[in-house]
Every structure is written in structure tokens, then in C-alpha cells.
Amino acid sequence: MDVHDFSAHAATGKLAALARTPHDLTADGGLTPQRVGTMRMSFCGFDLLYATQRITPEVLDALQELADEAGLIAACTAMQQGAVLNRIEGYASENRQVLHTACRDLFDQPPMAPEASAKARRELDKLRTFLDELASGAIVNAQGQPFTTMVQVGIGGSDLGPRALYMALKAYALPGRCARFIANVDPDDAAEVLSGLDLSRTLFNVVSKSGTTLETLTNERLVRARIAEAGLDPARHLVAVTGEGGPMDDAGKYLRSFYMEDYIGGRYSSTSMVGLVTLGFVLGFEAVTDILRGAHEVDRAALKPDIRANLPLLLALLGIWNHNFLGHATVAVLPYSQALSRFPAHLQQCDMESNGKSVTRQGKAVGWKTGPVVWGEPGTNGQHAFYQLIHQGTEVVPAEFIGFRHSQYGLDLQVAGTGSQQKLVANMLAQSLALALGKQDDNPARCFPGNRPNAVLIADRLTPRTMGALLAIYEHRIAFQGFCWNINSFDQEGVQLGKVLATRLLDLLAARTPPEGADTLEMSVLRQAGIG
Amino acid sequence: MDVHDFSAHAATGKLAALARTPHDLTADGGLTPQRVGTMRMSFCGFDLLYATQRITPEVLDALQELADEAGLIAACTAMQQGAVLNRIEGYASENRQVLHTACRDLFDQPPMAPEASAKARRELDKLRTFLDELASGAIVNAQGQPFTTMVQVGIGGSDLGPRALYMALKAYALPGRCARFIANVDPDDAAEVLSGLDLSRTLFNVVSKSGTTLETLTNERLVRARIAEAGLDPARHLVAVTGEGGPMDDAGKYLRSFYMEDYIGGRYSSTSMVGLVTLGFVLGFEAVTDILRGAHEVDRAALKPDIRANLPLLLALLGIWNHNFLGHATVAVLPYSQALSRFPAHLQQCDMESNGKSVTRQGKAVGWKTGPVVWGEPGTNGQHAFYQLIHQGTEVVPAEFIGFRHSQYGLDLQVAGTGSQQKLVANMLAQSLALALGKQDDNPARCFPGNRPNAVLIADRLTPRTMGALLAIYEHRIAFQGFCWNINSFDQEGVQLGKVLATRLLDLLAARTPPEGADTLEMSVLRQAGIG
């Protein structure tokens, strides 16, 4: 057996043994003030409370041993230094470096991957110039008016992360600036966004690394047609974020082009130009720098080998404990912050596309569970919805709570002696305790089994800097888990088959492939669906 | 053993045996044109394609037997006739009827629960009068201007369903009318919504059955304060949807009050005044009637005993096959329609709050799995995100696709011989096939195991009537599953413990309870979270 394999580590045997009698949080003394004070970490502006996990010091020791055996810190270091980690040994693969961290390695000398950071700096300088020109009036529309709206046209990694960050931070928008997003090939998506816009004051930011993404090209065409219909010049209203030298790198068609490198995967690209152009347009250059600074601090702190001092590493290992050893199929990310309403959707992509794999980095079938299903919605809303199942259902759902001590707008109201923000945080902490402790009752329908593992992440306020840190915490949690499972977290071969079949169906619909005499499966499906 | 218990039915034994060798969709002849043509149903405007489930005719026969043994049609009939199904025998419970179907039983004579339908008709007449007065100018603001925006203030069932339906149908909005929603106790939620409004042209629709929901009361106070600060009269800008005679039923404080009955659970209340007031404001009374008509047609068709002719019943049983017999912990609902972007969140609530239970209707611990985790995001977006895991991950995720042959806005663009809507639907069908069929490849990272069960629901266009039908299809799927698992799908005892603990923490924060000398768990958590 390959020594890298997850199941080959001595620690996994220990953990499997420990998992036979996991810590009982509902027992007398199972969750004490002392435990809460001990199982806690401060890290880059966040505090992590993890006493409500089903762990003991022995479990933590075994998780530390697993981290050491699996070489997780060495892998993270290698990644940040530019090792070619996006590969499957012995087989065709993307065969690339993984350097999203280089985009933000701009605050310490020397950077860990100097060439990539120099490229990131160059794009950032271009962005600063662009934003300055927008601010000074050097870039205006045909009537000499400033632009007010940027519509990002992208999908997947070019959409979810930037959208989540925009929603998280729009409380800090520059006066008169906002963003919208078009992603879906569904024509109603673009129609709905375009119906509310003053096109003359709008910039469209078309984002596609390859310059060949079907949805994005279709939506770009649609947008160009609408701009032209409105008597405007598309080249004056579109900017591009794409690979240098690719099909979209065309100065004649775009007001400005920014570059993304192929060593930054879509789902890890929010802190590259993929996210920063739109965020910069809305929030300004200083906020963009703060996002990068927050992420960079985490990148460096993620290199600490002690799991009790490295928040993303500990989160990764607790996730592995819950998934591989306690057998829970999903993980819920539950932000107590309406501004983070789309952050779970971004994590769902980042995590499930990274770790939803079944072969090792050596191309062998895995013999252990890899990534869980990741889902979530903001609290307190969720408390009035799916929390019923996480308290009393037959599926146990490990939960990660995220909260802040202060609100963004500061528009708070005292009712019954406490403010709304206090109610919000108190509810989050109460849920954490309730899931862990459970409750006995004479009425069986009012019993709560407890022992539902969870952790709380809390910071002072959701700002550009904390947002950058939070993003990086999760990026590293995901990468650490992938390293530990010995999978390639940076490819996405699983998206190909659907593309191939979709092309086949579209060829049939376009009648470019003459329907054969035989009744094919594809023809049958189209006909039975009523679109053949 | 109680004869109602899920595990006591003879059919569950048969299904368990059949599940040892589930149908192999990847085998030669495993998925043929004939199979696609046979495993298909038309129902109330929707077609269901289910050849891509891991079932045989024998499995369908056993599922039919289960439906019959468990008395699912009798239970659905009893529900619609007003039986007291929201109860746990022998224990304190809500002890109520379950009559959301009565709200829409207005199109056939006689209705199945005449008294409840008469009440629904009365409220609907009040709504028509209100909408007529808004249209005629009888209701205007202090400056004599018409209202343009309705902000719904509610949470959980008073938010997710109405919000999902509004987003689904806003393509049909009356000119100049729109809606917004405030749900979270997070003060930034209200702040963000209020920051973009002209308060003088805005109505606030405060929705709370009990009139005591913490989040809603807090947000109502906040809204009233802002209206008063703007020099406006709150009583002229607020309407209420609440229980008759409850604390919010106060003509002096609201422009108009609409009533909801306690036999309609929050998560089933979208077709009561909880959803219809805001939907009526935006879409007009005719659209509201169409939503009700679409739902009602499904309510009646859901009473057919043949699972091959009853779409919600078959969906329910296929879900049970995948969850209880094939062992899959989650189900993904994947609409290929951006307008349905929040429909999965509504279903997540409706399903998980209904069926996330661990005791039978007789108060015994269940010995079988009840509700799965429900999640999902629109395609094609998801294809660029979490689909990697559903194709190649180690968790198998049963999927329910929802699509439409035509777009809402009709703003479509031909690229490469097909329109955007064709691309959208072709992608959906391709994903269904790809998940079922899989693919072998010499490169192990490019292998797809296939046999990932899924089904496709498709209708002509997302209209008020199809939306009503879709909503009711899922409501009945959920209720059928609950009946089959012999649980009470209509209570939500699991939300109580968190409320109790939150109150305890808030009392500590408000210092209304003097901190004791001993270091309590609650004090410790507050202190360690940095808010004590």
C-alpha cells in the first residue's frame, strides 16, 4: 500500500478505535466551563470554540499525529511555493501549480512564490490605474457620465466567490456604486438583471479563464447585442478578465483586460482579478488591499504545525473526524450574518468541486470517504427552517457556525434589554449548546438526543479584512482535507462527461447530426422530454 | 409492533431484498429508449422522466405495495378532509388539523373541507378588495401617490416560500410593482433592504401567525421607527397577516389585516395569506388565482392510488427507495431555471422541518431513517460547482431536476444553432444521462461510476399556474413520505430547545439574571465568545 494513503497512516487506526466510544457531550461533566475555556483558539482575528465537538484530548493528539504523518504542513508549504500539485501521477492531468496564495503574498518579503506574486502585483497595479481613472473621470460613458454599475458575467468560480464577497461587503460600497451578476445560460437570468439597468452607466466585466465557457460566451453575446440595440458601443462598456493571449484577450473588443493565470483554479480565484475587478469597482482599491491582507495573514498562519494553533488545520481535521470516523455524510456551514448569505454556496463549490473525488494522487481508487456534501443558510433564518432536522432528525449534521460581535451598518435596536446583534449572536451560541447538550423530556417528541458536533467561529465585525481571512481559512481547510485524503483537490474531471453529452444533445437539436434510423437513447430522452 | 410502523410493512422486507442488487443503469441494456419511454408520467402540466432511477418493475410493484399497506392515499384524503393529523398519540402536541389544501379548494364543488375553504374564500375576497383599492387609487400614500413596493417582514415559513414564489414569478410583475423581504434578526438584513427604499411609496407586510415571533417583532419595531423618523404614519404603511384575535390583530396599528388559521403550518402556508398578500400586490389577483388553481389540481390528482399515475406519490416512494433502501443521506433539488433559485431553500425548510423527526405518531423511537438532508442550487450554475462531487465523489446524491421548455422573458439568443433555453434544457437532460450512465476511461481520474439515481420534472413554462402545481407536488411528496415513515410531519418541537437557551443567554446579557458566583456553562460560552 502506498505510504501516502489515508488508511495507511497509523493515526487512522487510532482514530477508528477512539471513534467507537466518542466523547459524550450529554453526560454529566461532558461539557463544562473548563472545557469551553480550553478547547478554544484565537487566530487572525477569529476565535474558534470547539468544545462542542465529540472529541477528547486523545482524539486531538491522534489528529495531530495524522496531520504529521500525512505531511499536511509540508504540502501546504509546497503549494504556496509553487509545487506542481494539480496532477495525477502517471496519467494525463492539468499538471499545474496551485498558486492562489501568491495573489495575496504581497505584504512580506520575500514572497513564497516570487514570480507569481510579481504577476499578481502587475495586475493589481493595472486595477489601481483603472479604478483611479474611473474616479478621476478619465473613464466615463459617451455622455461623459461616470459608471455606476458593474455586471460580472461569469459562472462557477467566476461567479460564486465574487458574488459571495460582494454581498458580504456591499455595506462598504463607494457612494453610487453597485454590482450585479449574470451566470446562468438560462436566458431569464440575463433578462432579469438587464431589465433593471441603465445600460449607459453600466460596465460589464466578462470573466472566463479559457475564453471558451459556453454560458459566459452566450451571455456576453446577449449583452453586446443589448448594448448595441441601445445605440451604445460595446467596446466602451465591456472589460475582460481572462488568460493572457487567449481568445478573449482582444484590446479592440474590451475597454480593459485583466489577466488570470492557469495556476489559479476557478474556485480559488476570488482574490485574483476574477474577484478583485468587480470588488474594486464597488469597494475601492483600499478595501481590495484589505481583503488580500486578511487572506495573506491566514496563508502564513496556516503553516503552523500545531493543530491547536492552526485554525484551518484543526477545522480540516475535525471535519475528517466527523466524516470518516463518526460517519456523517454532510457538513452545514451556518453564518449568523445575512451578509454571508451566499458564502455557503461559494464553499459548497469550493469544497465539493475540490474534494468530491474517488482516486488518489497516484490514480488508485480510494478506499475511504472523501469530501462530504456541504450546505447551509444564514441563521437565525435557518432556525425557523431546517434546524428541526439537525436537532431531532435521524441524520446527524456536523455544523460550523460563523458570527460577528458587531453589525456592519450599526443600525441596531434595543428590544427587551438587548440589541438585535446580541440576539443574533446569543442565538448562534444557544444553538451550538443545544445541539451538543440535547435535553431529556417525558414527552418523547420533546426529547433532543444532543451529541451533534459543531464549532463556532467568531470575529469582531465582517470587514474586507475579516472576509479575506475567512475565505482563506476555508480554502486551507479544504486543501488540508484533500492532502490528508491523498486526492487532487485542484482538478475537476467530473464536469466533462455532462459537457460531452450536452453537446451531443445540442447537435441533435440543431439537426447538425442527422437523426439515425435507430432510436437512440439521446433522441428518446429529447422526445420524452418534449423538446425533440 | 404497531401495524403502522414503517418497518412492519411486508413491502419493506421485499424492498430490502431488492435493494441488495439494485438495477444497474451502466450495464448493457440498463438504460434503453424503451425504458425511457415507459418510465415516464404526465401529471398536471409536468412530465416526470424516471428511467434514470435504480429501479425495476418489481421495485415499482413493491413501492406500490408499500403505498397501499401504509395507507398513503387514505392519509392524504383524511388530511384534505380535515382530520387531526398534527398530533402524537398519548402526548401533548399541537393537536391540529392540517388544511393548507383547503386554501386552494375553491374550484370544485363541494370542497373537501368546506368550513376551511369558506374561511380561505373570505380572506381571498378581502385581498381582492385591497388590491382593487390599490389599483383604483383608493389606497395611496399621504401625498396621494400609489405604493410601488411591498416589503414582507417574516421568517421561516413566513419568508422562504413567499420569497421563492416571488422570485419565480417576478417576470410577471405588474408595471411599477416589486417586493422585498426582511427576515433575519441580523440588523444588517433590515438595514440593507431599507437603505434602497423610498419609504413613502412602500408598504410593509408583517407576517406572524402567533404575533410573537422574536425576529419579526424586532424587525417590525425597527421598521416602524424608520417610518416615523421619515415623518410618515406607520399605521398607513403597515399591513398584517396574523391569527385572528391575536396580539397583532389591531386595526389601529395596521392599514389592513389578513388572517391565517392555526391549521396551516408555516412551511405549508405559501398559498394562504402568508404568501398571497405580497404575491397579489406584485402580480395581481388573477395570478394569485392561477397559483391556487395549479396547486388545487395537484391536490386532487394526488389522491390517485396508482403510483404510476400520481407524481408526488411516486416521487415520495422513489425518495424512500433511495434513502431507506439504497442508503443515500441527502437529496439534491436542481432547478434548471434561475427564477427557481430559492425554491430549493423553501423545499429544504418544508422537507427537513416536516420529516426531520425521530419519533412515530405513537411517540415511539423510530427504527428507520426519516427525512434526508435536502439541498440544491440552479443549473447550469451548479455544473460549474458541486456537480464534480455528484459525478465522482464518494457520497451518492440522488438528484431531482426541474426544467421548462420555454423561458419566461423570451429574451433568447441563437448561438451555434441553438437557443439559450435549448442549451439549458439539453444540459439538464445530459446531466441526468451522465449521472446514470457513467463512463469508463483508461485514465482513472476520468472514470465516472454512473448509477447515480435521478429524475427529471419538466413543464412548458414557469407560470403562476405551473408554480402552484410544482409547490403542491413537493408538499405532497413530503407529506406522503411522512405518512409512510409514520411520523408527524406537521409539528416542529425541535426548534424549542434553542429558543429556551437563547433566552437564557439573552437574560444574562441583559443582566436581568444576576450572574451567579459559580461559573456556569452559559457564562463561560459568552465570555469565551467575547460577548459576555
Interface residues (C-beta under 8 A of the other chain):
Chain A: L31 T32 P33 V36 G37 R40 D47 L49 I88 Y91 A92 S93 I155 G156 G157 D159 L160 K170 A171 A183 N184 V185 D186 P187 D188 D189 A190 A191 E192 L194 S195 T213 L214 E215 L217 T218 R221 L222 A225 G266 R267 A329 T330 Y336 S337 Q338 A339 A345 Q348 Q349 M352 E353 S354 N355 G356 K357 S358 V359 G363 K364 A365 V366 W368 K369 T370 G371 P372 V373 V374 W375 E377 P378 G379 T380 N381 Q383 H384 A385 F386 Y387 Q388 L389 I390 H391 Q392 G393 T394 E395 V397 G403 R405 S407 Q408 Y409 G410 L411 D412 L413 V415 A416 G417 T418 G419 S420 Q421 Q422 K423 L424 V425 A426 N427 L429 A430 Q431 S432 L433 A434 G438 K439 N443 P444 A445 R446 C447 F448 P449 V456 I458 D460 N488 D491 Q492 E493 G494 V495 Q496 L497 G498 K499 L501 A502 R504 L505 L506 L509 A510 A511 R512 D519 T520 L521 E522 M523 S524 V525 L526 Q528 A529 G530 I531
Chain B: L31 T32 P33 V36 G37 R40 D47 L49 I88 Y91 A92 S93 I155 G156 G157 D159 L160 K170 A171 A183 N184 V185 D186 P187 D188 D189 A190 A191 E192 L194 S195 L214 E215 L217 T218 R221 L222 A225 G266 R267 A329 T330 Y336 S337 Q338 A339 A345 Q348 Q349 M352 E353 N355 G356 K357 S358 V359 G363 K364 A365 V366 W368 K369 T370 G371 P372 V373 V374 W375 E377 P378 G379 T380 N381 Q383 H384 A385 F386 Y387 Q388 L389 I390 H391 Q392 G393 T394 E395 V397 G403 R405 S407 Q408 Y409 L411 D412 L413 V415 A416 G417 T418 G419 S420 Q421 Q422 K423 L424 V425 A426 N427 L429 A430 Q431 S432 L433 A434 G438 K439 N443 P444 A445 R446 C447 F448 P449 V456 I458 D460 N488 D491 Q492 E493 G494 V495 Q496 L497 G498 K499 L501 A502 R504 L505 L506 L509 A510 A511 R512 D519 T520 L521 E522 M523 S524 V525 L526 Q528 A529 G530 I531
